[in-house]
């Protein structure tokens, strides 16, 4: 789940610049159970708390809501100066998300690329190997790589 501040009501405008991300996030959060453990940094926690408050969840299973993002140095419109390592890093991260392979994410490179992967790396050992993953959203609005993904086990 991306920690996009544009998902918060205090950043709302007349038009929703992240309508597709918002729809995917609300759908994914609504799919979670009533007992949710949030794994996120401070910004991601704000987004997660808002999404949890604005959805109805009725399933009894325990769930995790993990907030992070890929690099923020992909293209000229990115918040950071373009770094040629960003797209290969994001491709690798996307493959790891789909495979449920969370160990081995290069934390130093992630920091250099302004990627928020600490919460994602914490899934190592939580999500069973080979767990089925579905990706509800993948894109890079604002030049930052975001995914909304679900693992079910």
N, C-alpha and C positions, 0 to 999 in steps of 0.2 A: 504494500500500500504506500503510495507516495505521500510525503509530508508537505504537500503543496499548500501554502498559506492562503491561496486563492479559494480554497475549499471552506474557509472560515467565513462566517457571516459579516464580520467587521471589514472584510475585503470585498464584499459584494458590490456590484455596480448595476447599471441598467441592463447590461448584457452579461451573460455568464461566459467568461473566456475559457473555462475548463468544464463545460457541460458534459462532454464525453467522459472525462476522468471522474467527475462527480457521480454520474450515473453508474459507472463501473464500481466505484468505491461503495456507494450506498447499497448496491446489489450484493456485493461481496460481504459487507459488514452485516447486512440483513440475514445472510446465510449462516453467520456464526451462531454459536450457542449462547445461552444466557450467562454462562460463566466464562468471561473473557480475560485472558492475561495479555496485557499490552507490553510489547517490547519496542522501545523507541527512545530517541533522544528527546530533549525538551520541546523542540518545534514539532516533531512527529507526535509527541504525547498530546499536544494541544489539538492537532488535527484528529487524532484517534478519539480523544474524549468527545469532541464535537460530533464525529460520525456515530459514535456509540449512543450519544444522547438523542440523535435524530433518526434512529432506526428502531424497528421492533424486531426482537429476536425471540423465538419461542422454543427452539430446539434445546434439548436438555444436555447436549454434549459439551464438555469443556473445549475451549477454543483459544487460539493465539491470534492476536492482531499485531503484525510486525510492520513497522513503518521505516522506510529507507528509500534511497533512490540511487540511480547510476550517476554517471559523470555530469558535470555542469560546465564542460569545456569542449563541447562537440562541434559547434558551428559559430559563425560570426554573431548570432543573436544570443549566444549563451552568456550567462553571468560572468564566466571566467574567460580569459584569453584562450583561443583555440589551441588545443593540444592534440597532436596527431595520435597519441596513445589512447585517447578517450573512446573512440568508436570500437577498436579491438577490445578494450577493457569492458565496455558495455556488452559487446557480443559474447564475451566469455561469461560475464555475470548473468546474462539472459539464459545462456546454456546451463549454467549452474542452477538457476531457479527452476528451470524445466526438469532438470535431472534430480533435484533434491540434494545436490552436492554442494554443501555450504562451507566445507573446510577448504582452506587454501586460498581464500580471497586475499589478494595482496593489499593489506591494510595501509601500507605506506603509499602505494600508488593510488589507492582510493582517496586518501587525504589530499594528495597532489592534484587529483582531478576533481576535487570537491564532491566526491561521491559519498553518500551517507550509507555505509554498509555494515556498521557495527552491529545493528540490530539483526540484519540479515545473517551475519556470521554466527549469531547466537542460536540460530536454528539448527546448527550442526549438533547432532545427537538428540534433537527434539523430533524432527521429522524423520521417520524411518526411511532408510535407503530404498530406492525404487518406488517411492510413494507417487501416485498419479497426481500430476499437476495440470491445472487448466489456467490459461492466461486470458483474463477478461479484457485487459487493455495493455497495449505497449505502444509507446510513442515518445516524442521528445519536443513537446511544446516548450517554448522559451529556451530551447537548446539544452534542456536537462532531460535525461532518460528516466522514464517512469514505467513501472509495471504495476498492474493489479493482478495478483495470482492467488490461486487457492490450491491447497494440498488437502486431500482427504484420506484419512486412515482409520 
